[in-house]
Amino acid sequence: MTRPALPGQPGQPGQPLRLLIDGAWQAAASGALLDVTDPCTGDVIAQAAAGDAADIDAAVDAARRAFERGPWPAMKPAQRARLLWRLAELIDQHADELAALETLNTGKPLKMARMFDVALSAECLRYHAGWCTKLSGETRATSLPGEWHTYTLREPLGVAGLIVPWNVPLPMAVGKIAPALAAGCTAVLKPAELTPLTAVRLGELIVEAGFPPGVVNIVTGLGTTAGQALVDHPGVDKLSFTGSTAVGQRILASAAGNLKRLSLELGGKSPVFIFPDADLERATDAAARGIFANAGQVCAAGSRLFVHESVFERVVQGVADRARRLRVAPGHLPESEMGPLISQRQRERVLAYVAGGIAEGADVLTGGAALPGAGYFMQPTVMARTRADMALVREEIFGPVLSTFAFGDEEELDTLAARGNDTAYGLSASVWTRDLSRAHRMARRLKAGNIRVNAAVAPDFAMPFGGMKLSGWGRENGREGVESFTELKSVAIDLNP
Ligand code: NAD
């Protein structure tokens, strides 16, 4: 892979990435910069503007103007749909370049960036383009005395603040921009400080697609400055956040000021159940992919594996064998199947959970260590003799570390589901069995927003995605996701004035 040109600096190689505010590229008001690092080497590969409250102010003002005046509010839904579709086409046209940038910034395998991050981003825009022309209110049957025409109007909420994490930077940014724009909102996006490259390139494509100035503004910067300023801003009507539960809880408190609408997509500690009647090869493959894909840095990663005792050895050894065979290497190398963790800090955090688990009596079946040399690589890890009270099992690790548990025939589904539900999170769960009744009964008992049966968690834009308990508030995707960027107004007209 040849190193891709960096975005945000047309004609000015070596210049820092800039902020997109009101359709123009600019430096942070303070002039401050953030280093952007390649996690495969630890080298600084770019610098990005470190926006703060002043830049967020300017971006929110631009988004407000674009929402209230100018071409955007006058645009028909079908015109908005065409713009979103056009952006999808531009993403397709620049797919190789976007994938290379995503790989450069995250270290993930290039083929995964191409097949997953980039392809899904284009698909997400197409899906949401379809909603532009389908959002509407409805007439209601009233029981008021007299003759009435009563109906609801579904209207865009206004200015949307969008804050995203670093694990799948492009799909995260697009996944928030697409429904916000489909609903008719304008937006201020704050990408994760570690991964601004594809977000800034997306901004260039948004300008090229012909979105009016101020409809999408992009402010790179730290969470504690730019992110916090967006959360606190009284000019933001809706805040959609994806990230850690700890930051989500802080956001909840700070958003109280103007009671801005909130969507929170937070952490997970998702269980996978494998019953002996399942297709064990497929289930074992999916269990391995479910925890090692993207080096485990996936909110819905299946990090707790429950296997029936009669097939426990076979399945768990199967996952461990796949872990040993997985080629861990920089994402731009063709052989790479798993890249590094995003930062030194993240790798230390993950390794500390493994060490803590060992200290509490768990065994390492395979992996458990950092890889020597440059970058933040670690071995895919399978743990045995894990117990429900260990921090390793209770807390979200966000790394390639699997805890394993056996269950027996004597366990009722209620008890087994309760073991799966024994977590503060409730994002996703999967069940592998060919017994239909057992599959349905487990799906009802599991407290998670997304259940898959005989399948790994795969995004589908028609299906609402989101969590229960500490995994968040609200749903993205589907009608529910796009409607979360709208407000409902009820109108009652007395027809005999
Ligand atoms: P994080 O919470 O540290 O950061 C997420 C974003 O919030 C970043 O852009 C960051 O700059 C910003 N931020 C940080 N502090 C802020 C503050 N005080 N105010 C406003 N913004 C602030 O999370 P992370 O480490 O980047 O990402 C990993 C986490 O994201 C994991 O917990 C993972 O489960 C979660 N995640 C959830 C989903 C989901 O859909 N549920 C998807 C992906 C990741």
Boltz pocket constraint, residues with backbone or C-beta under 6 A from the ligand:
constraints:
  - pocket:
      binder: B
      contacts: [[A, 163], [A, 164], [A, 165], [A, 166], [A, 167], [A, 190], [A, 191], [A, 192], [A, 193], [A, 221], [A, 222], [A, 223], [A, 224], [A, 226], [A, 227], [A, 228], [A, 229], [A, 231], [A, 242], [A, 243], [A, 244], [A, 245], [A, 247], [A, 248], [A, 250], [A, 251], [A, 264], [A, 265], [A, 266], [A, 267], [A, 268], [A, 297], [A, 298], [A, 299], [A, 396], [A, 398], [A, 427], [A, 467], [A, 471], [A, 472]]
      max_distance: 6.0
